[in-house]
Amino acid sequence: QVQLVESGGGLVQPGGALKLSCAASGIRFVIMGWFRQAPGKERELVATITNGGNTNYADSVKGRFTISRDGAKNAVYLQMNNLKPEDTAAYYCYAKLLALERWGRGTLVTVSS
């Protein structure tokens, strides 16, 4: 069974850092990434990375977040630096292989003093 399991969320002060991890089981996806959804808002793209290492970031996180991937572990990571209160959201791992898409259950990130 294909599953995505996230970890690494939590409470952090503005200006702080967190690293999210997502481990995939079952198959190796071509595209992996992260989306987020804040209360009352639609889910939005944060960052994606292909199995070739090509990355794509939302403008709001460029220069602060870094996505990376470990092919051997079939995992994707999101290093989040200089976090802002507006980064508060549930963060969801995403993976795609052709027509197959999978979502993780989400991990909550709260940025507050």
Residue pairs with C-beta under 8 A, 6 or more apart in sequence:
1 25
1 26
2 24
2 25
2 26
2 27
2 100
2 102
3 24
3 25
3 26
3 102
4 22
4 23
4 24
4 93
4 94
4 95
4 102
4 103
4 104
5 22
5 23
5 25
5 93
5 104
6 20
6 21
6 22
6 91
6 92
6 93
6 104
6 105
6 106
6 107
7 20
7 21
7 22
7 107
8 18
8 19
8 20
8 21
8 107
9 18
9 20
9 91
9 107
9 108
9 109
10 18
10 108
10 109
10 110
11 110
11 111
11 112
12 18
12 83
12 109
12 110
12 111
13 111
13 112
13 113
14 83
14 84
14 85
14 111
14 112
14 113
15 82
15 83
16 83
16 111
17 79
17 80
17 81
17 82
17 83
18 80
18 83
18 109
19 77
19 78
19 79
19 80
20 34
20 77
20 78
20 80
20 91
20 93
20 107
20 109
21 75
21 76
21 77
22 32
22 34
22 75
22 76
22 77
22 93
22 95
22 104
23 73
23 74
23 75
24 32
24 74
24 75
24 76
24 95
24 102
25 74
27 97
27 100
28 51
28 71
28 74
28 97
29 51
29 95
29 96
29 97
29 100
29 102
30 50
30 51
30 96
30 97
30 98
31 48
31 49
31 50
31 51
31 94
31 95
31 96
31 97
32 48
32 49
32 69
32 76
32 93
32 94
32 95
32 96
33 45
33 46
33 47
33 48
33 49
33 56
33 67
33 76
33 93
33 94
33 95
34 46
34 47
34 48
34 67
34 76
34 78
34 91
34 92
34 93
34 94
35 43
35 44
35 45
35 46
35 91
35 92
35 94
36 43
36 44
36 46
36 87
36 89
36 90
36 91
36 92
36 109
37 43
37 44
37 89
37 90
37 92
37 106
38 86
38 88
38 89
38 90
39 89
41 89
43 92
44 58
45 56
45 58
46 57
46 58
46 61
46 65
46 78
46 91
47 55
47 56
47 57
47 58
47 61
47 65
47 67
47 78
48 55
48 56
48 67
48 94
49 55
49 56
49 67
49 68
49 69
49 76
51 69
51 71
53 69
55 67
57 65
57 67
60 86
61 80
61 87
64 80
64 81
64 82
64 83
65 78
65 79
65 80
65 81
66 78
66 79
66 81
67 76
67 77
67 78
67 79
68 76
68 77
68 79
69 75
69 76
69 77
70 76
70 77
76 93
76 95
78 91
80 87
80 109
83 109
83 111
84 111
85 111
85 112
86 111
87 109
87 111
88 109
88 110
88 111
88 112
89 108
89 109
90 106
90 107
90 108
90 109
91 106
91 107
91 108
91 109
92 103
92 104
92 105
92 106
93 103
93 104
94 101
94 102
94 103
94 104
95 101
95 102
96 102
